[in-house]
Every structure is written in structure tokens, then in C-alpha cells.
Amino acid sequence: MFDNLLPRLKQVTAQIWYKDEECCLLCGQKSGKAICRVCKEKYFLPELRRCPTCGKIIGKSKTHCQDCLSGKGPQGLQGVTALGHYEGAWKEFIHRIKFKGQPYLLLALAAELTAWAVKSLPPPDAVIPVPMHPNRLAQRGFNQAEVLASLLSRYLGIPYCNVLDRVVDTVPQSTLGRQARLENLQGAFSLQPGAKVTWQTVWLVDDVTTTGATLAECAAILHRNGVEKVYGFCLGAGKEG
């Protein structure tokens, strides 16, 4: 699927991006780069830590968010990182990718995405996307996690392995509270029939993480099938405080 997808995305991006190559994708101001310095500082918050358990953005002096310190965080993940804070223009940008059929916009951020992933996570044996249920995939036409995982795979030379299925068409996590999110995902994922898992370390890729419940459920499936270490990579996460 993605052998043909990325060339098509690059072609579309060339037609759109080069017209506005001097403008920031978030604020629209001329910057000469995909994301201007002001937006990077405002939304990417590179000076702040990410909670290693759930990916939430935390203060410089903290090691974990309060939820994870109190034992409420997701289990089974060796680390989680997110490029930016899921709010404002960054949140709107992610929504353009997901809900307005513009996954090609990720290509303009390839340098930012790959640099942050390499800086934040140890080298993996494979990159695995969080799956989308076939019903939702039919409605949207693509899975943004697959596009993101494929981009990381191609630009970093890491094998892309789509081995998970979403077998239950769950209620969107964004509509639920913390406890309901955990219950909503129980039994929602499985390993694809006939899939062979031979990796020790993987990156599990999704667009957004809030409680980390989705990543944790997928990680549990991978651990049960022999994966030793699972790290999460997302575009956006919440920010503590």
C-alpha cells in the first residue's frame, strides 16, 4: 500500500507546498521553514520533558506526570514521546491531517518528526502503526498512524510492519473520561492472523496520546507475542498543569 502512497503524497505536496514554502504551516506567517521559530517554541516545547510512561508534556524539573507517579498511567511501555502539545494551531493541524484528508502535510515535517524521534527514543527493529477499525478506515480513506509510521520508516530506514488489527469498532476515545477510555479498549486489538513477530524493540506510532490507553493496549498484544520493548511516538500529547 505505502510503496505507492508516499510517491503520490510527494507529488501532491510538491504542488501545494512549494507555493507557500516560506510560510509556517501553523500560523501562516513567512518563515522559510515548515514551522516557524515562534510556533515551535509555543507548541513543540522542546525545552520541556515528556513523561516517559504516558508521553504527557511535563515541567523541566519533573521526571513523570502526577498521574503516572500515582500509578494511574499506562503499563507495558518503556517510553513515550510526542512532538508537540495537542492544543491550538498544532491541534488544528493534526485535525487537518485526520479529518480533512490532508495526510500529505506530514511530508513537510519529515525533518522535524525524524529528528525528534531519533533524539527521544532508542533505535527500534521495526515501526508499527496503531491500527484503525475497517469501518472507520472505510469512512476516512486512510489511517493517519500508518502514514506517519510509513514516513518514519522510509526516512530512517527502519522496517515498517503493520501487524496489528483493531477488531472492535470502539467509541472514539476523545469522547470518554479516563476510566471509560481504559474499559473501552479492552479486547479491541489483536495480532493479525499469520503475522510473525521477531523484533526485540519497536516504535508504536499514533497521532495523539492522552491517557496512553491505546498505546498500552497495543503494547500488551506485542509483548504477549514476544516483543521485549515498546516505545510510543505521537504527534501530540497533553500538557500537565
C-alpha positions, 0 to 999 in steps of 0.5 A, spaced: 500 500 500 505 505 502 510 503 496 505 507 492 502 512 497 508 516 499 510 517 491 503 520 490 503 524 497 510 527 494 507 529 488 501 532 491 505 536 496 510 538 491 504 542 488 501 545 494 507 546 498 512 549 494 507 555 493 507 557 500 514 554 502 516 560 506 510 560 510 509 556 517 504 551 516 501 553 523 500 560 523 501 562 516 506 567 517 513 567 512 518 563 515 522 559 510 521 553 514 515 548 515 514 551 522 516 557 524 521 559 530 515 562 534 510 556 533 515 551 535 517 554 541 509 555 543 507 548 541 513 543 540 516 545 547 522 542 546 525 545 552 520 541 556 520 533 558 515 528 556 513 523 561 516 517 559 510 512 561 504 516 558 508 521 553 504 527 557 508 534 556 511 535 563 515 541 567 523 541 566 524 539 573 519 533 573 521 526 571 513 523 570 506 526 570 502 526 577 498 521 574 503 516 572 507 517 579 500 515 582 500 509 578 494 511 574 498 511 567 499 506 562 503 499 563 507 495 558 511 501 555 518 503 556 517 510 553 513 515 550 514 521 546 510 526 542 512 532 538 508 537 540 502 539 545 495 537 542 492 544 543 491 550 538 494 551 531 498 544 532 491 541 534 488 544 528 493 541 524 493 534 526 485 535 525 487 537 518 491 531 517 485 526 520 479 529 518 480 533 512 484 528 508 490 532 508 495 526 510 500 529 505 502 535 510 506 530 514 511 530 508 513 537 510 515 535 517 519 529 515 525 533 518 522 535 524 518 528 526 525 524 524 529 528 528 525 528 534 524 521 534 531 519 533 533 524 539 527 521 544 527 514 543 532 508 542 533 505 535 527 500 534 527 493 529 521 495 526 515 501 526 508 499 527 502 503 526 496 503 531 491 500 527 484 503 525 477 499 525 475 497 517 469 501 518 472 507 520 478 506 515 472 505 510 469 512 512 476 516 512 480 513 506 486 512 510 489 511 517 493 517 519 498 512 524 500 508 518 502 514 514 506 517 519 509 510 521 510 509 513 514 516 513 518 514 519 520 508 516 522 510 509 526 516 512 530 512 517 530 506 514 527 502 519 522 496 517 515 498 517 510 492 519 503 493 520 501 487 524 496 489 528 488 489 527 483 493 531 477 488 531 472 492 535 469 498 532 470 502 539 467 509 541 472 514 539 476 515 545 476 523 545 469 522 547 470 518 554 473 520 561 479 516 563 476 510 566 471 509 560 477 510 555 481 504 559 474 499 559 473 501 552 479 498 549 479 492 552 479 486 547 479 491 541 486 489 538 489 483 536 495 480 532 493 479 525 492 472 523 499 469 520 503 475 522 510 473 525 513 477 530 521 477 531 523 484 533 526 485 540 524 493 540 519 497 536 516 504 535 508 504 536 506 510 532 499 514 533 497 521 532 495 523 539 496 520 546 492 522 552 491 517 557 496 512 553 490 507 553 491 505 546 498 505 546 498 500 552 493 496 549 497 495 543 503 494 547 500 488 551 498 484 544 506 485 542 509 483 548 504 477 549 507 475 542 514 476 544 516 483 543 521 485 549 520 493 548 515 498 546 516 505 545 510 510 543 511 516 538 505 521 537 504 527 534 501 530 540 500 529 547 497 533 553 500 538 557 500 537 565 498 543 569 
